[in-house]
Amino acid sequence: MGIWIRSQDKTTLTFCRTVKAWQGGRIVNTLGKDYIHLGDYETLDRAKEVLAIIANFVENNSNDRTVFQMPLN
């Protein structure tokens, strides 16, 4: 299972199986040793909040083909 996510700056659309929040507030789609940058937030705590929003989106749209748009801040 995975989710389509459009990056914060709207330049990338990527299918994600693993999304991580890094120190400094960066959220990425991990692809083995590589990653795709999805968005930057002011703190790690805010990035974790955005991950919770993504998780909620997945739970509520699991049978849908909707694309998640990363929030600006």
N, C-alpha and C positions, 0 to 999 in steps of 0.2 A: 504494500500500500504506500501511497505517497500523495503529495499535494503540489499543485502548480502555484508558484509564488512569483509575483512581479516585484522587482527590486524597488527600493525606496525612491531612487532617481528615475524609475520607469524605463531604464535602458536594457534591462535583462528580464527575460521570462525563463524560469528554470523549473524542472521537475525535481522535487526534493523528497528524499527519504530520511535524511538526517539533517536537522537544523540545530546549530549551536550558538550560544552566546559566549563571546570571549571577553576577557578582561578589557576594560576600556569602553564597553558597550557595543562592540561590533557583533552583528549577527551574520552568520554564513551558512551556506549549504555545503556540507562536507562531501567530498568525492574521493575517498581514500586519503591520499596525502595532499591532494589538491582541494581547493575550495572556491566557491563563488560568493562574492560579497553581496549581501542583500540589503543591509542598512546599518547606519551608525546612530547610536543614542548616547546621551550625555553620561550615563552611568551603567554599570553592570546590572544594577537593580531595575532600571528602566528596560534594559534589554530582556531581562527575565520576565517582566510584565508583558512585553510584546510576545515572547514565547508562549505565555499563558493565553494571550489573545489568539495566537495561531492554533494552539491546542483546542480551544473552545470552538474555533472556526471548523476544524477538522471534525470534531464531535457532532456539530450541527449540520454539516454538509457532506457527510461521508459517502452518500450515494449521488452526489452532485458533481458536476464538472466545473464548478466555479473556481475562478482564480483569486487567490488572496493577494491583496495589495498591501505592501508594507506601509505602516503609518509613518508620517513625516517625523513626529517627535512624541 
